[in-house]
Amino acid sequence: MIVNNSLDEVKKRENALAIIKDWVLNKSRESLYDLTGLSGGFIASPSEIDLLETYVGPAIFEEELQKVGIEHMGGEKVLPLNRTSSGILATILALVSENTNVVHYLAELPAHPSIPRSCALVNANYSETDNFDEFTIPENTSLVVITGSTMDHKVIDLENFKKVIEMAHDKNIPVMVDDASGARLRTVVFNQPKACDLGADISITSTDKLMSGPRGGLMAGRSDLIDEIKVKVNQFGLEAQPPAILAMLNGIKNFNGDNLIKSFSRKDELLDLLNQNFNNFKTTPTGVMITPKDLASELKVSHNLSDNDVAFVFSFILLKEHGIITIPPVSMPGASATIRFDLSTSDAFNLNKKIVSSFNNLEKLVINEDECREIVFNF
Ligand SMILES: *Cc1c(COP(=O)(O)O)cnc(C)c1O
């Protein structure tokens, strides 16, 4: 095994960032392809940057974010956060008490790890399912969670979405929607309503997913609940800071769904090309992906790596040899090791050929565990 625990994941991320830095300094930013779908970005004018003081910044930008954020997310009030995970944690700290139940419905397991981890912190009983027929809300439930679009971009069925909200509200239980990418993917590509418009009490999106914004979270929903959650957010330092708030505001203002819609058609062309060499690539709404298990099953050589390790090694080959950034090398601990090529933010030139040549190198590398370790950790 190569990547065994959270510390290993932190180390592989450090190595990935060092490779990216090297690439930008010695080649160019333009020759790097960020296909994570987490484009990041910091849109701000010099005069706006001049206003970034501790209290002046929030006074100006938070006020405007209320208007722009509500247009994007719906709801009565918005709250900018350091990350989506921060918003999930704060909601659970505020609304979930010890020994109560939290139940989660999502289109496909697994849930984002911040949800079970936050429930564990408050000693709540957490359960999740992707089987709608098995989803029930037991007595003593304090929060119902719905994921709008999973980490692998699997989008929830709209009818199920509505039914889960109805089931929760029949029992007067609040609903939190993890709409990290869903707030844009569901609404723009699948024409679904905003989570708050469907009745969600709280919805949280990630401001660098499928939009040009900073890593951050934006929560929207019922103002009474947001106020309660905001107390926890401020107590534990989970709020977004003024520079992030400014970039969120401008990222949302600049959001344009056309690229998302274009990538929706481009993905099929890429899949056709990949299918000439592989059996297991699948489309996502805005690109293609391969799970660690499916990638491992493409290999014709025998080796001792775990499926996740195969995915990490492959993603590092893509990065080192072709400057293609996917999520696994740069992800936070516990994130999915699925390799997703998102076409919504950038055109990857000759992507099919680069994937095939990287895979050929993967076959040569997997038989030597030391070399695999070297490419993932650089030691
Ligand atoms: C990315 C993601 C998150 C977490 O976002 P962070 O900004 O990393 O905290 C949570 N849930 C889902 C479904 C995600 O895709």
The ligand as an SDF file (V2000), in Angstrom:
LIG
                    3D

 15 15  0  0  0  0  0  0  0  0999 V2000
  -16.3140   19.1720   -2.6040 C   0  0  0  0  0  0  0  0  0  0  0  0
  -17.4320   18.6590   -1.8360 C   0  0  0  0  0  0  0  0  0  0  0  0
  -17.5680   18.9880   -0.4710 C   0  0  0  0  0  0  0  0  0  0  0  0
  -16.5340   19.7670    0.3160 C   0  0  0  0  0  0  0  0  0  0  0  0
  -16.1180   20.9840   -0.1750 O   0  0  0  0  0  0  0  0  0  0  0  0
  -14.8660   21.7020    0.5530 P   0  0  0  0  0  0  0  0  0  0  0  0
  -14.8410   23.0650   -0.0140 O   0  0  0  0  0  0  0  0  0  0  0  0
  -13.6810   20.8900    0.2000 O   0  0  0  0  0  0  0  0  0  0  0  0
  -15.1080   21.6660    2.0030 O   0  0  0  0  0  0  0  0  0  0  0  0
  -18.6750   18.5040    0.1940 C   0  0  0  0  0  0  0  0  0  0  0  0
  -19.5940   17.7590   -0.4390 N   0  0  0  0  0  0  0  0  0  0  0  0
  -19.5050   17.4290   -1.7390 C   0  0  0  0  0  0  0  0  0  0  0  0
  -20.5820   16.6160   -2.3700 C   0  0  0  0  0  0  0  0  0  0  0  0
  -18.4160   17.8590   -2.4800 C   0  0  0  0  0  0  0  0  0  0  0  0
  -18.3210   17.5240   -3.7750 O   0  0  0  0  0  0  0  0  0  0  0  0
  1  2  1  0
  2  3  1  0
  2 14  2  0
  3  4  1  0
  3 10  2  0
  4  5  1  0
  5  6  1  0
  6  7  2  0
  6  8  1  0
  6  9  1  0
 10 11  1  0
 11 12  2  0
 12 13  1  0
 12 14  1  0
 14 15  1  0
M  END
$$$$
